Amino acid sequence: MKTLKTLVLASTAALSLLSFGSFAQSVSVTDSTLDGAESQIAAMANQVGGHYKITGASSNNFVRMTAEINSAPSHGLKN
């Protein structure tokens, strides 16, 4: 019986982690400037009512920026 309770608890914890992760979406944009690339990401986050976290940026002749957009409520966090 104790093993069954442990298994049920572990399964519930795993499923709850999966559901939290399903709100995040990775995006990638390109632009000629850092500000332009971030503006595109901010607009995408705004469309879904979420917030974003820039996860990477690189530049050569153009800027390539990646971010994670979370459409879950931000709980008072700003972009």
SULGI-V715113 format. One record per residue. RES is the residue in one letter. SS is DSSP state (helix for helix, strand for strand, loop for the rest). PSI is psi in degrees with one decimal (NA if undefined). Layout:
((RES SS PSI) (RES SS PSI))
//
This chain:
((M loop -39.2) (K helix -37.7) (T helix -39.9) (L helix -43.8) (K helix -40.9) (T helix -41.8) (L helix -43.3) (V helix -42.5) (L helix -44.1) (A helix -40.4) (S helix -42.2) (T helix -43.1) (A helix -43.1) (A helix -43.4) (L helix -36.9) (S helix -35.2) (L helix -38.5) (L helix -39.8) (S helix -34.3) (F helix -38.2) (G helix -19.8) (S loop -12.4) (F loop -19.2) (A strand 142.7) (Q strand 130.6) (S strand 136.8) (V strand 158.4) (S strand 134.7) (V strand 161.8) (T strand 148.7) (D strand 173.8) (S loop -15.9) (T loop 159.5) (L helix -43.5) (D helix -40.6) (G helix -41.9) (A helix -44.1) (E helix -35.2) (S helix -39.6) (Q helix -43.5) (I helix -42.1) (A helix -39.6) (A helix -40.6) (M helix -44.0) (A helix -38.2) (N helix -37.3) (Q helix -33.9) (V loop 4.0) (G loop 29.3) (G loop -164.4) (H strand 169.7) (Y strand 160.4) (K strand 119.3) (I strand 128.2) (T strand -13.1) (G strand 155.0) (A strand 142.6) (S strand 155.6) (S strand 148.7) (N loop -92.9) (N loop -11.3) (F loop 167.9) (V strand 132.1) (R strand 123.1) (M strand 137.9) (T strand 150.5) (A strand 162.8) (E strand 123.6) (I strand 127.9) (N strand 117.9) (S loop -0.8) (A loop 158.5) (P loop 139.9) (S loop -7.6) (H loop 44.5) (G loop -3.4) (L loop 142.4) (K loop 161.6) (N loop NA))
//
